Amino acid sequence: MQTEIKNRSQNFLASCIDHTLLKPETRWSQVEQLIAEAQQYNFFGVCLNSSFIKKASVLLQKSSLYNPKLVSVVGFPLGVGT
């Protein structure tokens, strides 16, 4: 019973997490790793700079695994919002 409750709590918590990578020096290989982790742990979403959204969308469309939501920021202080 305790294990079942713990698993449900962990699954619920994971479903509330946006796995985020917004560093300006982010490389595509890091984005791929972030998406793989989000799929593995069933995170709600992956938050990326807008420059990666299209490529990440294509990657997720090809995947047969759980697909987290793609999230982006607008006007974040990195200068990528313009």
C-alpha positions in Angstrom: 0.0 0.0 0.0 2.8 2.5 0.9 4.6 1.8 -2.4 1.4 2.3 -4.4 0.8 5.7 -2.7 4.5 6.7 -3.2 4.3 5.8 -6.9 1.0 7.7 -7.4 2.6 10.7 -5.6 5.7 10.6 -7.8 3.6 10.2 -11.0 1.5 13.2 -10.0 4.5 15.3 -9.2 6.1 14.4 -12.5 3.0 15.5 -14.3 3.4 19.0 -12.9 7.0 19.6 -14.0 8.2 21.6 -17.0 11.7 20.3 -17.7 13.5 23.6 -18.7 16.6 24.5 -20.6 16.9 28.2 -21.4 20.6 28.9 -21.4 21.7 30.9 -24.4 24.6 28.5 -25.2 22.3 25.5 -25.4 23.2 22.9 -28.0 20.7 20.6 -29.9 22.3 17.5 -28.2 21.3 19.0 -24.8 17.7 19.5 -26.1 17.5 15.9 -27.2 18.7 14.8 -23.8 16.1 17.0 -22.0 13.3 15.6 -24.2 14.5 12.0 -23.5 14.4 12.7 -19.7 11.0 14.3 -19.9 9.7 11.2 -21.8 11.4 8.9 -19.3 9.9 10.5 -16.2 6.6 11.6 -17.8 7.1 15.3 -17.2 4.3 17.6 -18.3 6.4 19.7 -20.6 9.7 20.7 -22.0 10.5 24.5 -21.9 12.9 25.7 -24.6 14.0 28.8 -26.3 11.8 29.4 -29.3 14.6 28.7 -31.8 14.4 25.0 -30.8 10.6 24.5 -30.8 10.1 23.5 -34.5 13.0 21.0 -34.5 11.8 19.6 -31.1 8.3 19.2 -32.5 9.6 17.1 -35.4 11.5 15.0 -33.0 8.5 14.3 -30.8 6.3 13.5 -33.8 8.7 10.7 -34.8 8.7 9.3 -31.2 6.5 6.4 -30.1 7.1 7.3 -26.5 5.2 9.7 -24.2 5.2 13.2 -25.7 5.5 16.1 -23.3 4.1 19.4 -24.2 6.4 21.9 -25.8 6.6 25.2 -23.9 8.5 28.4 -24.9 9.0 31.8 -23.4 8.3 35.2 -25.0 10.6 38.1 -24.3 12.8 36.3 -21.8 15.8 38.4 -20.9 18.1 36.5 -23.3 17.2 38.5 -26.3 15.7 35.5 -28.2 12.2 36.9 -28.1 12.8 39.5 -30.8 
